[in-house]
Amino acid sequence: VVTAARKYGARGFGVDLNPVRIKESLENAAKAGVSDKASFQQRNLFETDLSPATVITMYLLPRVNLDLRPKLLELKPGTRIVSHDFSMDDWKADEAVSLEVQDKYGGGGGSGTSTIYFWLVPARVTGPWQWQLNVAGKPQAYEMVLEQNFQVISGVVRVGGRSIKLPDAKLRGDQISGSFTAEVNGAALKHEFAGRVEGGSIVGSVVLSGSRTQGQQEWNATRGVK
């Protein structure tokens, strides 16, 4: 938190149950001249409101990470989570980097390997989504039904009485994208979509390409009733 405030002008706070750690942190903030941006409280993490945060860093034991996981998944989609050394079990990290640290344990405790895990809180997209596109001058109804395991998504699109699997759907925070090819009005048409999940809606664009129709349209999908 002190480094983020000093290097980037960020505002933040840290919590710990150990009063010694809090005293050290307050002293570090004062030495760095960022006491107006970085604060620290002796407090129970599970009683702390995390919702204002856009970035959360943790150095907690695996059991505590798992206990905290439901609270993290309730945060705004796109919130960045960084954990030092410990993962969150079956919520696989979006990225993980290992590096050698000369003074990993502090106070001359020797070098070691640290692993840094990074997640983006995924939007909740499970269930049906509906929208319409103009295909060859005619309105065409679509329904996409998604399944979700954290940030990993899969599903099908239903159009013209047929179901097409989504081969490459991706979810990264509140950003969703993918493609599929479907026969619409008698012609094979590729759809490439990308948008932002905003609660019960998705706003973005779809690029259509095929022998008869091509071009980009607005994509406005709404969550249906499961």
N, C-alpha and C positions, 0 to 999 in steps of 0.2 A: 504493500500500500504506500509506503514511504517512497519507494523508487518510482512508482507510477505518478505520484504527486510531484516529485522532484523533476523527473524527466519529461513528463507529458502534460503536467498541469491538471491531472485527474483528481477528482474528489472521491474519498472512500473511507471505510472504517474497518477495523478488525476486532474480533472478539476472542476471548480465551478465558477459561476458568482459573488459570494460574495467575495470581496477582503479580508475580515476578515478571512474567512475560509481558504483562500490560505495562508495568513500570519501565521495562527496557524499551518497549515500543514507543511510549510517549517521549522518552529521552531521545530516541533515534529521530523521531519526527521533529523535535525541537532543534537538534543539531543540524538537521537538513533544512531547517527554516520553512517547514511545511505544516506546522501545527494547525494552521487555518484550513488546511485541506485534508489532513489525515488525522483521524481520531481513533481511539482504542478504548474498549470497555471490557470490564470483567463481567462476563455474561454467559448464560447458557445458550449455545448455538441454536438449539431447537426452539428457543423462545424468542429468537431474533427474526425480525421482519426482513426477508431478503428481496422482496418484490421490487424495490427501487434500483437494484443492481443491474448493470449491463455486463459486468464481468465479475466472476466469483473465483477466487483461488483457494485451494484447500491443501492441507497436509495432515490428513486424518488417517486413522487405521481403517482397514477394509470394512470391518463391521459397522463403523460409524458412517462411512461412505454409503453403505447400503441403507442404513437407517435414515440418512438424509435424502436419499435418492427421490422418494415421492415428493418431497418439498421442492427439490430442484426441478422436477418435471412439471410442476405447477407454474413455474416462472414464464415470463413472456417468451414466446418462440423467438429464437435467435440469440437469446442470452448465452454468453460464452462461459464455459466452465473449464477450469484448469486444475488438475490434481497432480501433486508431486508424489510419485512412487506407487500410488495405490489406485487401482481401477474401480469400476462399478459393476463387476461381475458380467451378467449377460447384456448390460447396456454397453455395447462395444464403443470404444472411442472413435471419433471421426479421424483423429490423427494421434500418433504416439511417437515420441522421439526419445532415444536413450543417448546419454552423453556421460563422459568421464568428468568427475568433479574432484578437484584437487583437495578441497577441504570440506568434504561432504558432511562430516559429523561435527565440525567446528572445534575450536580449541586444540588444534593439532591432532585431531582424532583420526587422521588419515584420509586417503582418497577412496573413491568408490564410484559406482555407477548409479545415476539417477535416471528415472524414466518419467517423462512429462506427458500426461494424457490430456487431450483436448476434446470437448464436446460442444455442439450447438444444441440448445434445447429445441426439440422438434415440435412443430405444430401438430395438433391432433386432427387427423384427416380420415380416420376410419369411417366407413359407411358410404352411402350414395351421394353423388353430386350430379346436378343436372344443368344443362345449358342448351342454347340453340346457336347454330351457325347458318349463314346464307350460302348454300351450295348450288351453283348454276342457277342463281336467281330464285331459289326456293328455300324456305326455312326448313332446317333439319334438326330434329331433337336428338340429344345425346344424353346418356347416363353413364357415369363412371363409378364403379363400386370398388373401394379401396380397403385393403387389409394393412395393418401396421404393427410392426414390432420395433418400438422406439423410432429411430430414423430410417429403418428399412421398410419400404412399402412395395406392395404388389397389388394387382387387381385386373379388372376387365372393363372394357367399354362396350356399351350396348347401343347399337345404331341400326336402324332399318331392320329390326327383328333379328339381328345377329349379335353374337358376343365375341369380342376380340380381346385376347390377352395383352396386357401391357408388358412388353419385354424389357423395358429399360427405365421404368419410373424411378425418379429420385426425389428425395426430400432432404433439404439442408436448411435447418432452422425453419423459417417461414417461406422458403422458396421451394416450389415444386415444379418438376419438368418431366418430359418424356415424349414418346412418340408412338404412333400406331398407324397401320394401314387398314382401311376399311373400304368396302364397296358401297358407294353412295350414289344413288340415282343411276345405277348401271355402269359406273366407272370406278376403278381402283384409285383411291385418293389417300395420300400420305398426310398425316396430321402431326405437326411438331408443336408441342405446347410448352409454355413457361409462364409462371405467374406467382403471385404472393398470396398466401393464405391469410385472410383477415377474419378470424372468427368463423362465421357461417358462410363466408363467401371466398371465392378465389378471383383475383383480378389480374389479367395478363393478356397474352396474345397467342394466337394459333396461326401457324404458317401452313397453308394447304398447297400441295403440289401433286399434279397428275396430268393426264393427257388432255383433259377438258377444262380443268379449273386450277388456278394457282393464285397465290397472293396471301396477304396477312390480314387477319381480322382480330377484333377485340375478343377476349375470352372472359366472360363473366359467368362463373359457375356458382350455384347456390347449393347448400347442403340440403339433401332431401330427407325424407322420413325413412328410417331403416326398417 
